[in-house]
Amino acid sequence: MKFVVNLYLSPEAAPGPGSGREEFLAVAREAGELIGGHVLADPSVSVVVRARAGAAEVSEGPYLRAAEPLTGQYLLDCPSLDRAVELAALSAAGWPGGVEVWPLMDAGGMEM
């Protein structure tokens, strides 16, 4: 099963030493469960696209309102949700805004 791990953090904060990020990456890589990941640019350079009256309305930053913006994501391929949560928990302390684990679906629906 594939999972996306969303990382939330205020723009002013940064995960520091002891955040668990390195351990998460090492364990997930060694197990062959890390497909990839990325960090998002500062929210001030984001663009929001909404449908309004049948037309696309584009506004430049800031991002959609949230207490802590999405700052990065990892893509995992794990045998179960429990395993994805186990991996995400390794770095949860470094992301005070939270770490969210979502199962991914393909065109056929949930990959179970």
Sequence and secondary structure as in RCSB ss.txt:
>XXXX:A:sequence
MKFVVNLYLSPEAAPGPGSGREEFLAVAREAGELIGGHVLADPSVSVVVRARAGAAEVSEGPYLRAAEPLTGQYL
LDCPSLDRAVELAALSAAGWPGGVEVWPLMDAGGMEM
>XXXX:A:secstr
 EEEEEEE  TT    TTSSHHHHHHHHHHTT EEEEEE   GGG EEEEEETTEEEEEESS S  SS EEEEEE
EE S HHHHHHHHHTTGGG TTEEEEEE EETTEE  
